[in-house]
């Protein structure tokens, strides 16, 4: 179990140091800002939807390692997926980080997102891990208001 935890930590650190899809997406059809007042994390999610499918996605912002890594892995995980598939992934991820579902239950379906299973042991970090996801969800629903984790 220790080796697995180390692997998870390495993946999170890698996505923190070199976040994927960290850029302003020119031509985005949706853009929503998110804010976690508890620790100051800020994220902007840029989304290009085409035929109800995530054609492209990116993010910018600043925050803790969990927040940045979650946004990075999220963008990789949802690119090319239909809105309904993204919603299912959101639900599974949320259940994982809140401790309502163990990583082993949805491990294959979650892919790299399973690395965030340890977040459930630190309730204060759940909002860090889910900020980008709630912001993505608002973008999918074409909500323009800033998303807050409070």
URKATA-V846970 format. One record per pair of residues at least 4 apart in sequence whose C-alpha atoms are under 7 Angstrom apart, sorted by the first residue. I is the first residue (numbers start at 1). GAP is how many residues later the second one is. If there is no record, write none. Layout:
BEGIN
i=I gap=GAP
i=I gap=GAP
END
This chain:
BEGIN
i=1 gap=4
i=2 gap=4
i=3 gap=4
i=4 gap=4
i=5 gap=4
i=6 gap=4
i=7 gap=4
i=8 gap=4
i=8 gap=107
i=9 gap=4
i=10 gap=4
i=11 gap=4
i=12 gap=4
i=12 gap=57
i=13 gap=4
i=13 gap=52
i=14 gap=4
i=15 gap=4
i=15 gap=5
i=15 gap=54
i=15 gap=57
i=16 gap=49
i=16 gap=52
i=16 gap=53
i=19 gap=50
i=19 gap=53
i=20 gap=52
i=21 gap=37
i=21 gap=38
i=21 gap=51
i=21 gap=54
i=22 gap=36
i=22 gap=37
i=22 gap=38
i=23 gap=35
i=23 gap=36
i=23 gap=37
i=24 gap=22
i=24 gap=34
i=24 gap=35
i=24 gap=36
i=25 gap=21
i=25 gap=33
i=28 gap=18
i=28 gap=19
i=28 gap=20
i=29 gap=18
i=29 gap=19
i=29 gap=20
i=30 gap=16
i=30 gap=17
i=30 gap=18
i=30 gap=109
i=30 gap=112
i=31 gap=13
i=31 gap=14
i=31 gap=15
i=31 gap=16
i=31 gap=108
i=32 gap=12
i=32 gap=13
i=32 gap=14
i=32 gap=103
i=32 gap=106
i=32 gap=107
i=32 gap=112
i=32 gap=114
i=33 gap=10
i=33 gap=11
i=33 gap=12
i=33 gap=102
i=33 gap=113
i=33 gap=114
i=34 gap=8
i=34 gap=9
i=34 gap=10
i=34 gap=97
i=34 gap=98
i=34 gap=101
i=34 gap=112
i=34 gap=113
i=34 gap=114
i=35 gap=5
i=35 gap=6
i=35 gap=7
i=35 gap=8
i=35 gap=112
i=35 gap=113
i=35 gap=114
i=36 gap=4
i=36 gap=5
i=36 gap=6
i=36 gap=95
i=36 gap=112
i=36 gap=113
i=40 gap=23
i=41 gap=21
i=41 gap=22
i=41 gap=23
i=41 gap=26
i=42 gap=19
i=42 gap=20
i=42 gap=21
i=43 gap=16
i=43 gap=17
i=43 gap=18
i=43 gap=19
i=43 gap=89
i=44 gap=15
i=44 gap=16
i=44 gap=17
i=45 gap=13
i=45 gap=14
i=45 gap=15
i=45 gap=90
i=45 gap=91
i=46 gap=11
i=46 gap=12
i=46 gap=13
i=47 gap=9
i=47 gap=10
i=47 gap=11
i=47 gap=92
i=48 gap=6
i=48 gap=7
i=48 gap=8
i=48 gap=9
i=49 gap=4
i=49 gap=5
i=49 gap=6
i=50 gap=4
i=50 gap=5
i=52 gap=30
i=52 gap=31
i=53 gap=27
i=53 gap=28
i=53 gap=29
i=53 gap=30
i=54 gap=24
i=54 gap=25
i=54 gap=26
i=54 gap=27
i=54 gap=28
i=55 gap=24
i=55 gap=25
i=56 gap=23
i=57 gap=18
i=57 gap=22
i=58 gap=17
i=63 gap=4
i=63 gap=5
i=64 gap=4
i=65 gap=4
i=66 gap=4
i=66 gap=62
i=66 gap=63
i=67 gap=4
i=67 gap=61
i=67 gap=62
i=67 gap=64
i=68 gap=4
i=69 gap=4
i=70 gap=4
i=70 gap=59
i=71 gap=4
i=71 gap=61
i=72 gap=4
i=73 gap=4
i=73 gap=40
i=74 gap=4
i=75 gap=4
i=78 gap=8
i=81 gap=4
i=81 gap=5
i=82 gap=4
i=83 gap=4
i=84 gap=4
i=85 gap=4
i=86 gap=4
i=87 gap=4
i=88 gap=4
i=89 gap=4
i=90 gap=4
i=90 gap=43
i=91 gap=4
i=92 gap=4
i=93 gap=4
i=94 gap=4
i=95 gap=4
i=95 gap=5
i=95 gap=6
i=96 gap=4
i=96 gap=5
i=96 gap=6
i=96 gap=7
i=96 gap=21
i=97 gap=19
i=97 gap=20
i=97 gap=22
i=97 gap=23
i=97 gap=29
i=98 gap=22
i=98 gap=28
i=99 gap=21
i=101 gap=4
i=103 gap=4
i=103 gap=11
i=103 gap=14
i=106 gap=4
i=107 gap=4
i=107 gap=7
i=110 gap=4
i=119 gap=4
i=119 gap=6
i=119 gap=7
i=120 gap=6
i=125 gap=4
i=126 gap=4
i=127 gap=4
i=127 gap=22
i=130 gap=4
i=131 gap=4
i=131 gap=18
i=132 gap=4
i=133 gap=4
i=134 gap=4
i=135 gap=4
i=135 gap=12
i=136 gap=4
i=137 gap=4
i=138 gap=4
i=138 gap=5
i=139 gap=4
END
